[in-house]
């Protein structure tokens, strides 16, 4: 048997295995002997039929077994020599199989990347102090009171103001033509009747239209021109000027909840001072959590910058597809029209692929660190995660979860174990971080526990 194992591109190797004529004849003879001893031929007891009749009846099965046995033997020896663990296989080729004739086959194996583990101990990260000001507390309190408030009709004659809710009718045109006719993908935006929108960019159905509504009065009609940017939800609108002929019909204003005894009682505080102190503590805790996340992201960025290697295309593609599917599902649940989703698909896919490549790379680095640090993942940890996931999905058992996911339980367990190992490895690297800056006096492990 001859084995050749050569690079064939990024994370790809070409495995070629060749058997000589003597090896194929020996395998054929051994299989024929097995079928001659145990095969059933009409008119003969097992083991008594002439070999020629056995061959005539079982030749196809013998050749099939012969191919499988030679492949298995070749793979086993190749693995012992090269220790590969293929992620995928492609481009299988083989010669004609016949006893007493040389036989060869080759296949392209996608394998895990090889790379030198970067230095991950003692990485320096600057800390940033978490400061909560009185102004931040007041802003958060106002936001809370607005959230507890309600919109009321504006009875007096006045203009639309920021944060108002305004009811409008509108017709959208492009170069004088109804928008749905000019750009069919944008037909959902062509007409609006009795449409309520909040006069803030983050809440308006088109962010750019919100500031244009301020200053309008009830009964007033205004031609609002919006030039859509390259990031338009409907990509066909990018760079185009659309005129929204808009009529303001009603105005509602936000009436914030009042700071009174009833509110304090409902919140379980003695008064405004205690409420503000409670808000301050929440902001401090949130700020510390954000600082911890920032340090974590900075650590990941540094790790990824310290090493470069090719990535298995199948893993990047699989993760990209999963991320795009999740993004589309989330946007659909938020009510984004199908036409807009189609318009965003190319951009969503590009963004997802970039992020997927980073995650695949990070996972390989963390898996290697986990092995280097001899980090273990207990089977009970994986089982607990699976049970929790089944519970969140409203399923009674892990088996029901794997059935819904249409995956093998052992494969799912292996993937979860890798995720747990990666999380533990990242935590270990974080414990080695050397913090610099004003808040760097405490050991990083203690600071992480506090946040």
Phi, psi and omega per residue, in radians:
X1 nan 2.311 3.076
X2 -1.977 2.354 -3.116
X3 -2.161 2.288 3.079
X4 -2.235 2.267 -3.077
X5 -2.362 1.856 -2.997
X6 -2.264 2.584 3.055
X7 -1.026 2.489 -3.131
X8 -2.386 0.475 -3.132
X9 2.243 3.130 -3.138
X10 -1.018 2.094 3.124
X11 0.979 0.542 -3.134
X12 -2.377 2.325 3.073
X13 -2.252 2.561 3.116
X14 -1.779 2.075 3.121
X15 -1.771 2.161 3.112
X16 -2.182 2.298 -3.110
X17 -2.284 2.344 -3.098
X18 -2.266 2.311 3.055
X19 -1.912 2.446 3.130
X20 -1.452 3.049 -3.063
X21 -1.070 -0.652 -3.124
X22 -1.129 -0.682 -3.130
X23 -1.176 -0.720 3.130
X24 -1.189 -0.671 3.122
X25 -1.149 -0.698 3.137
X26 -1.114 -0.748 3.125
X27 -1.134 -0.725 3.131
X28 -1.096 -0.806 -3.109
X29 -1.099 -0.703 -3.129
X30 -1.122 -0.729 3.134
X31 -1.202 -0.700 3.110
X32 -1.074 -0.662 3.107
X33 -1.116 -0.686 3.124
X34 -1.098 -0.827 -3.124
X35 -1.207 -0.549 3.102
X36 -1.164 -0.616 -3.135
X37 -1.387 -0.600 -2.985
X38 -2.049 -0.240 -3.116
X39 -1.264 2.675 3.141
X40 -1.836 2.126 3.090
X41 -2.090 2.260 -3.072
X42 -0.990 2.253 3.112
X43 1.629 -0.043 -3.120
X44 -2.335 2.557 2.996
X45 -1.305 2.663 3.117
X46 -0.931 2.259 3.118
X47 1.575 -0.072 -3.082
X48 -1.891 -0.194 -3.096
X49 -1.288 2.542 3.072
X50 -1.045 2.521 -3.087
X51 -1.064 -0.551 3.136
X52 -1.110 -0.676 3.125
X53 -1.260 -0.641 3.079
X54 -1.076 -0.769 -3.128
X55 -1.123 -0.728 -3.121
X56 -1.096 -0.657 -3.094
X57 -1.400 -0.610 -2.992
X58 -1.990 0.229 -3.030
X59 -1.031 -0.780 -3.118
X60 -1.072 -0.741 -3.132
X61 -1.212 -0.651 3.115
X62 -1.108 -0.756 -3.141
X63 -1.155 -0.636 3.101
X64 -1.138 -0.798 3.119
X65 -1.134 -0.636 -3.138
X66 -1.089 -0.791 3.120
X67 -1.081 -0.820 -3.123
X68 -1.088 -0.724 -3.117
X69 -1.170 -0.728 3.133
X70 -1.154 -0.731 3.110
X71 -1.084 -0.813 -3.118
X72 -1.084 -0.730 3.134
X73 -1.148 -0.709 3.130
X74 -1.151 -0.779 3.121
X75 -1.067 -0.750 -3.092
X76 -1.098 -0.788 -3.139
X77 -1.192 -0.685 3.123
X78 -1.099 -0.687 3.122
X79 -1.133 -0.733 3.140
X80 -1.076 -0.554 -3.112
X81 -1.472 -0.638 -2.981
X82 -2.057 -0.189 3.054
X83 0.925 0.796 3.098
X84 -1.581 2.667 3.027
X85 -2.296 1.585 -3.018
X86 -1.137 2.435 3.034
X87 -1.470 -0.713 3.077
X88 -2.526 2.854 3.060
X89 -2.216 2.526 -3.127
X90 -2.689 2.893 3.022
X91 0.981 0.870 3.108
X92 -1.279 2.352 3.069
X93 -2.410 2.586 3.100
X94 -2.600 2.761 3.052
X95 -1.512 3.040 3.095
X96 -1.177 2.378 -3.111
X97 -1.720 2.155 3.104
X98 -2.685 2.469 3.118
X99 -1.093 2.444 3.124
X100 1.361 0.170 3.107
X101 -2.217 2.555 3.098
X102 -1.042 2.562 3.116
X103 -2.346 2.364 3.132
X104 -2.437 2.666 3.009
X105 -2.571 2.726 3.128
X106 -2.513 2.685 -3.109
X107 -2.676 2.560 3.083
X108 -1.630 2.185 -3.108
X109 -1.877 2.238 2.989
X110 -1.545 2.211 -3.012
X111 -2.195 2.910 3.097
X112 -1.174 2.602 -3.110
X113 -1.219 2.639 3.029
X114 -1.864 2.329 -3.114
X115 -2.802 2.749 3.063
X116 -1.462 2.228 -3.136
X117 -1.140 2.205 -3.136
X118 -1.268 2.850 3.066
X119 -1.155 2.155 -3.078
X120 -2.104 0.010 3.119
X121 -1.735 2.450 3.071
X122 1.322 0.377 3.085
X123 -1.133 2.306 -3.121
X124 -1.571 2.277 3.095
X125 -2.357 2.271 -3.131
X126 -1.387 2.332 3.075
X127 -1.536 2.670 3.092
X128 -2.138 2.218 -3.104
X129 -1.112 2.483 3.080
X130 -1.666 2.006 -3.087
X131 -2.099 2.217 3.087
X132 -1.956 2.003 -3.105
X133 -1.625 2.864 3.064
X134 -1.049 -0.628 -3.141
X135 -1.121 -0.700 3.113
X136 -1.104 -0.699 3.113
X137 -1.109 -0.769 -3.139
X138 -1.104 -0.762 3.124
X139 -1.055 -0.747 -3.129
X140 -1.169 -0.660 3.102
X141 -1.126 -0.776 3.109
X142 -1.062 -0.730 3.136
X143 -1.075 -0.730 3.128
X144 -1.124 -0.778 -3.124
X145 -1.124 -0.608 3.072
X146 -1.148 -0.736 3.126
X147 -1.099 -0.534 3.115
X148 -1.534 -0.119 -3.098
X149 -1.484 -2.918 -3.134
X150 -2.579 2.733 3.086
X151 -1.503 2.379 3.118
X152 -2.181 2.547 3.117
X153 -1.073 2.451 3.067
X154 -1.594 2.042 -3.075
X155 -1.547 -0.624 -3.095
X156 -1.332 2.753 3.113
X157 -1.360 1.932 3.075
X158 -2.644 2.957 -3.119
X159 -1.433 2.798 3.049
X160 -1.195 2.361 -3.136
X161 -2.069 2.857 3.076
X162 -1.040 2.447 -3.129
X163 1.366 -0.069 2.999
X164 -1.163 2.850 2.930
X165 -1.922 2.229 -3.057
X166 -2.209 2.416 3.083
X167 -1.655 2.255 -3.065
X168 -2.339 2.729 2.829
X169 -1.940 2.518 3.075
X170 -2.629 2.691 3.022
X171 -2.261 2.279 -3.111
X172 -1.859 2.329 3.121
X173 -2.306 2.689 3.068
X174 -2.244 2.000 -3.078
X175 0.965 0.687 3.094
X176 1.412 -0.053 -3.116
X177 -1.829 2.440 3.087
X178 -0.872 2.369 -3.008
X179 -1.008 -0.716 -3.122
X180 -1.103 -0.474 3.097
X181 -1.436 -0.671 -3.126
X182 -1.239 -0.728 -3.137
X183 -2.335 1.597 -3.080
X184 -0.953 -0.561 -3.130
X185 -1.138 -0.301 -3.095
X186 -1.875 0.361 -3.061
X187 -1.088 -0.433 3.126
X188 -1.120 -0.409 -3.092
X189 -1.660 -0.005 -2.995
X190 -1.184 -0.751 -3.007
X191 -2.360 2.440 3.013
X192 -2.394 2.327 3.134
X193 -2.307 2.296 -3.091
X194 0.939 0.681 -3.054
X195 -1.570 2.140 3.122
X196 -1.632 2.312 3.091
X197 -2.460 2.530 3.086
X198 -1.511 2.384 -3.050
X199 -1.466 1.157 3.004
X200 -2.565 2.361 -3.067
X201 -0.915 -0.686 -3.068
X202 -1.258 -0.240 -3.133
X203 -1.938 -0.322 -3.085
X204 -1.225 2.603 -3.122
X205 -1.123 -0.476 2.946
X206 -2.268 1.987 -3.027
X207 -0.905 -0.680 -3.061
X208 -1.216 -0.275 -3.060
X209 -1.450 -0.377 -3.059
X210 -1.007 -0.906 -3.119
X211 -1.131 -0.410 3.140
X212 -1.298 -0.341 3.134
X213 -1.404 -0.440 3.136
X214 -1.107 2.426 -3.133
X215 1.640 -0.251 3.109
X216 -1.316 2.706 3.088
X217 -2.025 2.769 3.111
X218 -1.032 2.282 -3.121
X219 1.613 -0.229 -3.121
X220 -1.405 2.463 3.069
X221 -2.001 2.385 -3.054
X222 -2.436 2.378 3.064
X223 -1.553 1.950 -3.097
X224 -1.854 2.073 3.140
X225 -1.690 2.176 3.122
X226 -2.053 2.153 3.039
X227 -1.691 1.977 -3.081
X228 -1.338 2.377 3.136
X229 -1.419 -3.125 -3.123
X230 -1.179 -0.333 -3.136
X231 -1.652 0.368 -3.128
X232 -0.989 2.451 -3.139
X233 -1.031 -0.676 3.011
X234 -1.730 1.840 -2.974
X235 -1.060 -0.439 3.127
X236 -1.182 -0.258 3.120
X237 -1.567 -0.149 -3.078
X238 -0.973 2.207 3.110
X239 1.436 -0.038 -3.082
X240 -1.702 2.582 3.110
X241 -1.743 2.016 -3.116
X242 -1.950 2.321 3.132
X243 -1.724 2.127 3.077
X244 -1.833 1.827 3.079
X245 -1.404 1.881 -2.882
X246 -2.064 2.335 3.076
X247 -2.052 2.198 3.073
X248 -1.428 2.268 -3.054
X249 -1.983 -0.716 3.112
X250 -2.527 2.714 3.103
X251 -2.235 2.371 3.000
X252 -2.190 2.524 3.130
X253 -2.041 2.673 3.130
X254 -1.388 2.178 3.047
X255 -1.848 1.844 -3.089
X256 -1.157 2.660 3.021
X257 -1.138 2.643 -3.101
X258 -1.668 2.576 3.026
X259 -1.387 1.813 -3.128
X260 -2.506 3.109 -3.060
X261 -1.081 -0.647 -3.119
X262 -1.109 -0.753 3.126
X263 -1.125 -0.780 -3.138
X264 -1.047 -0.709 -3.131
X265 -1.125 -0.778 3.140
X266 -1.082 -0.566 -3.123
X267 -1.556 -0.115 3.102
X268 1.268 0.579 3.102
X269 -2.159 2.758 -3.094
X270 -1.337 -0.510 -3.092
X271 -3.097 -2.950 -3.062
X272 -1.107 -0.670 -3.106
X273 -1.079 -0.771 3.133
X274 -1.185 -0.637 3.106
X275 -1.103 -0.772 3.129
X276 -1.108 -0.683 3.126
X277 -1.146 -0.664 3.089
X278 -1.103 -0.762 3.102
X279 -1.088 -0.700 3.130
X280 -1.062 -0.750 3.140
X281 -1.109 -0.715 3.128
X282 -1.116 -0.781 3.130
X283 -1.105 -0.676 3.109
X284 -1.106 -0.811 -3.138
X285 -1.101 -0.755 3.120
X286 -1.130 -0.716 3.135
X287 -1.098 -0.701 3.113
X288 -1.169 -0.644 3.076
X289 -1.126 -0.713 3.104
X290 -1.146 -0.653 3.102
X291 -1.154 -0.691 3.085
X292 -1.085 -0.765 3.122
X293 -1.122 -0.663 3.121
X294 -1.114 -0.747 3.118
X295 -1.119 -0.675 3.112
X296 -1.103 -0.801 3.128
X297 -1.104 -0.663 3.117
X298 -1.145 -0.713 3.095
X299 -1.069 -0.791 3.124
X300 -1.063 -0.766 3.125
X301 -1.022 -0.780 -3.134
X302 -1.142 -0.760 3.117
X303 -1.001 -0.819 -3.099
X304 -1.172 -0.569 3.137
X305 -1.262 -0.383 -3.056
X306 -1.467 -0.092 -3.120
X307 -2.537 2.510 3.119
X308 -2.282 2.274 3.063
X309 -2.796 2.780 3.123
X310 -1.268 2.684 -3.111
X311 -2.023 2.541 3.068
X312 -1.124 2.133 -3.070
X313 -1.063 -0.653 -3.091
X314 -1.100 -0.661 -3.140
X315 -1.221 -0.733 3.110
X316 -1.101 -0.758 -3.116
X317 -1.150 -0.740 -3.129
X318 -1.125 -0.755 3.138
X319 -1.200 -0.650 3.097
X320 -1.051 -0.840 -3.120
X321 -1.052 -0.698 3.141
X322 -1.151 -0.714 -3.128
X323 -1.188 -0.690 3.108
X324 -1.130 -0.756 3.122
X325 -1.033 -0.794 -3.139
X326 -1.128 -0.705 3.140
X327 -1.120 -0.769 3.135
X328 -1.121 -0.723 3.105
X329 -1.053 -0.791 -3.128
X330 -1.117 -0.783 3.139
X331 -1.134 -0.645 3.111
X332 -1.113 -0.734 3.134
X333 -1.141 -0.473 3.108
X334 -1.421 -0.022 3.075
X335 1.581 0.228 3.112
X336 -1.206 2.216 -3.102
X337 -1.065 2.651 -3.113
X338 -1.041 -0.655 3.140
X339 -1.071 -0.706 3.124
X340 -1.169 -0.677 3.133
X341 -1.085 -0.733 3.112
X342 -1.101 -0.645 3.126
X343 -1.185 -0.476 -3.110
X344 -1.624 -0.141 -2.960
X345 -1.045 -0.747 -3.123
X346 -1.092 -0.776 3.132
X347 -1.171 -0.732 3.100
X348 -1.029 -0.737 -3.115
X349 -1.168 -0.740 3.130
X350 -1.100 -0.779 3.124
X351 -1.120 -0.739 -3.118
X352 -1.133 -0.687 -3.129
X353 -1.126 -0.722 3.116
X354 -1.081 -0.813 3.134
X355 -1.166 -0.678 3.136
X356 -1.080 -0.734 3.124
X357 -1.077 -0.708 3.112
X358 -1.117 -0.727 -3.114
X359 -1.201 -0.703 3.107
X360 -1.103 -0.785 3.115
X361 -1.076 -0.827 -3.138
X362 -1.047 -0.711 -3.115
X363 -1.084 -0.730 3.121
X364 -1.122 -0.726 3.129
X365 -1.100 -0.796 -3.099
X366 -1.209 -0.606 3.083
X367 -1.087 -0.719 3.117
X368 -1.158 -0.709 3.109
X369 -1.125 -0.707 3.112
X370 -1.017 -0.742 3.099
X371 -1.177 -0.722 -3.141
X372 -1.071 -0.657 -3.114
X373 -1.557 0.014 3.139
X374 0.970 0.777 3.116
X375 -1.414 2.312 -3.114
X376 -1.884 2.632 3.046
X377 -2.123 2.026 -3.116
X378 -1.322 2.568 3.126
X379 -1.058 -0.575 3.136
X380 -1.126 -0.564 3.093
X381 -1.097 -0.761 -3.133
X382 -1.154 -0.762 3.138
X383 -1.064 -0.735 3.134
X384 -1.070 -0.746 3.125
X385 -1.098 -0.757 -3.131
X386 -1.129 -0.711 3.124
X387 -1.143 -0.709 3.112
X388 -1.118 -0.722 3.140
X389 -1.139 -0.718 3.097
X390 -1.079 -0.733 3.127
X391 -1.097 -0.772 3.121
X392 -1.101 -0.500 -3.136
X393 -1.537 0.038 3.132
X394 1.270 0.479 -3.103
X395 -1.935 2.515 -3.027
X396 -1.364 -0.481 -3.036
X397 -2.420 2.875 3.054
X398 -1.125 -0.639 3.125
X399 -1.055 -0.723 3.112
X400 -1.101 -0.619 3.122
X401 -1.163 -0.803 -3.133
X402 -1.146 -0.575 3.087
X403 -1.132 -0.739 3.129
X404 -1.139 -0.709 -3.127
X405 -1.359 -0.150 -3.127
X406 0.930 0.917 -3.135
X407 -2.452 2.784 3.106
X408 -1.362 2.401 -3.079
X409 -1.092 -0.689 -3.131
X410 -1.129 -0.653 3.101
X411 -1.186 -0.718 3.120
X412 -1.118 -0.724 3.110
X413 -1.096 -0.708 -3.140
X414 -1.114 -0.712 3.136
X415 -1.174 -0.713 3.119
X416 -1.148 -0.707 3.119
X417 -1.051 -0.668 3.089
X418 -1.125 -0.718 3.121
X419 -1.110 -0.741 3.137
X420 -1.130 -0.743 3.113
X421 -1.053 -0.744 3.135
X422 -1.093 -0.753 3.122
X423 -1.080 -0.764 3.132
X424 -1.140 -0.696 3.142
X425 -1.118 -0.722 3.119
X426 -1.122 -0.695 3.082
X427 -1.096 -0.649 3.112
X428 -1.150 -0.763 3.111
X429 -1.102 -0.661 3.123
X430 -1.097 -0.579 -3.138
X431 -1.217 -0.345 3.115
X432 -1.569 -0.108 -3.068
X433 -1.120 2.470 3.037
X434 -1.801 1.910 -3.106
X435 -1.422 2.453 3.067
X436 -2.174 2.797 3.121
X437 1.910 -3.012 -3.014
X438 -1.095 -0.624 -3.067
X439 -1.742 0.465 -3.021
X440 -1.658 0.160 -3.064
X441 -1.223 -0.660 -3.087
X442 -1.434 2.631 3.048
X443 -1.034 2.584 -3.073
X444 -1.082 -0.611 -3.139
X445 -1.053 -0.710 -3.121
X446 -1.191 -0.715 3.140
X447 -1.120 -0.685 -3.132
X448 -1.146 -0.672 3.125
X449 -1.115 -0.680 -3.099
X450 -1.197 -0.499 -3.124
X451 -1.599 nan nan
